[in-house]
Amino acid sequence: MKFADQSLPECVTLAERLQGMRFAMLTLRDTECRLVSQPMTPLEMDASGAIWIMTSRSGRAAQHVKANLPADTLNLAFSDEGNSTYVSITARAQLSDDMQRKQALWSAMALPWFPDGVEDADLTLLCLEPMEAEIWDSPDSTVVRLLALASSVVTGKPAALGEHEELRNLDAHRV
């Protein structure tokens, strides 16, 4: 994912934690209010903190946003198991057909899904504007985590396996 410089301190923190995370799970509610998820490839976090993803106009995510079902709020969850960092983002979603942005985000890797390139009628952009995020960050050493877990078993008390941070009001500058 490409990252623009962020002005809001919370968005700076979020961008730092997302570095190196290439894939995410997008979760929304379907028409029957069931939670459904699908893997996505976020492409850019712009200067306002919005996260941009290419998606199919006929796909579930785009249909959800178009129909506003049950709300335009989605979740984007990232996982970096190697560094034991996990990020969950609650975001407002909107669709965009901005050709200039499509061209800027385009990659040949998208051709299998959009064979007509940026002109493909099924290609639309999903813009996720983060409202809140939660970050879990543990020591990246497997040995440290295993020792902490072993200590928990021996003492009968949960080990502190890392930090948990909540970032609120990520959309304050958009209001």
Buried (B, 14 or more C-beta within 10 A) or exposed (E): BEBBEBEBEBBBBBBEBBEEBEEBBBBBBEEEEEEEBEEBBBBBBBEBBBBBBBBBBEBBBBBBBEEEBEEBEBBBBBBBEEBBBBBBBBBBBBBEEEEEBBEEBBEEEBEEEBEEEBEBEBBBBBBBBBBBBBBBBBBBEEEBBEEBEEEBEEEEEEBEBBEEBEBEEBBEEEE
